Amino acid sequence: MKNKTVVMALGLITWAAMCSWAQDTDSAKIQEAASLKAARALYELGDYKAAVQAYDGILQQTPENALALAEKASCLKQLHRYDEALIASEKAMQIDKACILAYAAKGDALTFLGRREEANEAYSAAEEIEPYDAVAFTHRGALRLARNSASSGITDLSKAIEMDPTLSLAYYARAQAYEATGNGDKALRDYSQSISLNPQNAQAYVSRGTFFAKQGENEKALADWNKAIELNPRFAMAFYNRGTFYGISKDYAKEIADCSKAIEFDVKYKEAYLNRGHAYKGLNQYEKAISDFTKAIELDPNDAAAYQGRGVTYGKKEDYAAAKKDWQKAVELDPNGDTGRRAQSNLQALKNAGY
């Protein structure tokens, strides 16, 4: 009887230990999920540096967390740290071969590093993976949208929302997909729902502001961009989008101010240099315009628009030899596109004028 009692006691101790281990495991998973949600919130806020730090904190606790590595890679891409993004995404792939975002992040990094064939291989591999949860469906849906397959993206993103109706990022991505397919009402609904679920989602405010601007609702657009800047006063994208709006309105002084802020917070923001260059050109400040176009070319030597813009500026200065050289380069880089055609037209006008 005594032995039986001892065995029963040992069994109870073992069961208690197992329960304690299960509770600890559950607690760790809950904490990990909360930490990932907090890091994603920083990403949606546009605070990519803070998001990277948050992911680093997660990875200190769980170094084999493939999703945290992949999401960190996405943040690193936004910071133009493409080599680091590639390393993080490849490590995530090694840990979890079914991590869709890891392949997508690798593709993004390779694209910016000029390795497009390898990038396409990574993207294709990502699309072939079957998602297993709401986050994975969101990542594949966003990838399909980026690869001009918006309808397939909507299907994946709708599945993600069905699985987790609180996932702000899924609504945000689906809004972009709806906008790409011309379904404005649904796009606006999803942008607003994304903001409702995460009122700190500065990215959604920026995108909804751009949506409003396309609809001609300028006051609403400015209100959303202003809100994004209020939420994150260092959000380069928000300043850039608002500056672009000012440029369309030919309010070049305000465009220059906003583009300068965007560049202050992201010194590799090529598009901000381009837009500021056009604004300086609009104010006849040609040397400053040439400087900005040249910086854009340094950041991306294959950007035909930068050569076209600089060529126009040289033309304004009557430096036709320099203008001709830039327009020829623009045609070389974009022979069948709108930018290349404009450059070709400029070359023809130059030739007709005897230059």
Rosetta blueprint (number, residue, H / E / L):
1 M L
2 K H
3 N H
4 K H
5 T H
6 V H
7 V H
8 M H
9 A H
10 L H
11 G H
12 L H
13 I H
14 T H
15 W H
16 A H
17 A H
18 M H
19 C H
20 S H
21 W H
22 A H
23 Q H
24 D H
25 T H
26 D H
27 S H
28 A H
29 K H
30 I H
31 Q H
32 E H
33 A H
34 A H
35 S H
36 L H
37 K H
38 A H
39 A H
40 R H
41 A H
42 L H
43 Y H
44 E H
45 L H
46 G L
47 D L
48 Y H
49 K H
50 A H
51 A H
52 V H
53 Q H
54 A H
55 Y H
56 D H
57 G H
58 I H
59 L H
60 Q H
61 Q H
62 T L
63 P L
64 E L
65 N L
66 A H
67 L H
68 A H
69 L H
70 A H
71 E H
72 K H
73 A H
74 S H
75 C H
76 L H
77 K H
78 Q H
79 L L
80 H L
81 R L
82 Y H
83 D H
84 E H
85 A H
86 L H
87 I H
88 A H
89 S H
90 E H
91 K H
92 A H
93 M H
94 Q H
95 I H
96 D L
97 K L
98 A L
99 C L
100 I H
101 L H
102 A H
103 Y H
104 A H
105 A H
106 K H
107 G H
108 D H
109 A H
110 L H
111 T H
112 F H
113 L L
114 G L
115 R L
116 R H
117 E H
118 E H
119 A H
120 N H
121 E H
122 A H
123 Y H
124 S H
125 A H
126 A H
127 E H
128 E H
129 I L
130 E L
131 P L
132 Y L
133 D L
134 A H
135 V H
136 A H
137 F H
138 T H
139 H H
140 R H
141 G H
142 A H
143 L H
144 R H
145 L H
146 A H
147 R L
148 N L
149 S L
150 A H
151 S H
152 S H
153 G H
154 I H
155 T H
156 D H
157 L H
158 S H
159 K H
160 A H
161 I H
162 E H
163 M H
164 D L
165 P L
166 T L
167 L L
168 S H
169 L H
170 A H
171 Y H
172 Y H
173 A H
174 R H
175 A H
176 Q H
177 A H
178 Y H
179 E H
180 A H
181 T L
182 G L
183 N L
184 G H
185 D H
186 K H
187 A H
188 L H
189 R H
190 D H
191 Y H
192 S H
193 Q H
194 S H
195 I H
196 S H
197 L H
198 N L
199 P L
200 Q L
201 N L
202 A H
203 Q H
204 A H
205 Y H
206 V H
207 S H
208 R H
209 G H
210 T H
211 F H
212 F H
213 A H
214 K H
215 Q L
216 G L
217 E L
218 N H
219 E H
220 K H
221 A H
222 L H
223 A H
224 D H
225 W H
226 N H
227 K H
228 A H
229 I H
230 E H
231 L H
232 N L
233 P L
234 R L
235 F L
236 A H
237 M H
238 A H
239 F H
240 Y H
241 N H
242 R H
243 G H
244 T H
245 F H
246 Y H
247 G H
248 I H
249 S L
250 K L
251 D L
252 Y H
253 A H
254 K H
255 E H
256 I H
257 A H
258 D H
259 C H
260 S H
261 K H
262 A H
263 I H
264 E H
265 F H
266 D L
267 V L
268 K L
269 Y L
270 K H
271 E H
272 A H
273 Y H
274 L H
275 N H
276 R H
277 G H
278 H H
279 A H
280 Y H
281 K H
282 G H
283 L L
284 N L
285 Q L
286 Y H
287 E H
288 K H
289 A H
290 I H
291 S H
292 D H
293 F H
294 T H
295 K H
296 A H
297 I H
298 E H
299 L H
300 D L
301 P L
302 N L
303 D L
304 A H
305 A H
306 A H
307 Y H
308 Q H
309 G H
310 R H
311 G H
312 V H
313 T H
314 Y H
315 G H
316 K H
317 K L
318 E L
319 D L
320 Y H
321 A H
322 A H
323 A H
324 K H
325 K H
326 D H
327 W H
328 Q H
329 K H
330 A H
331 V H
332 E H
333 L H
334 D L
335 P L
336 N L
337 G L
338 D H
339 T H
340 G H
341 R H
342 R H
343 A H
344 Q H
345 S H
346 N H
347 L H
348 Q H
349 A H
350 L H
351 K H
352 N H
353 A L
354 G L
355 Y L
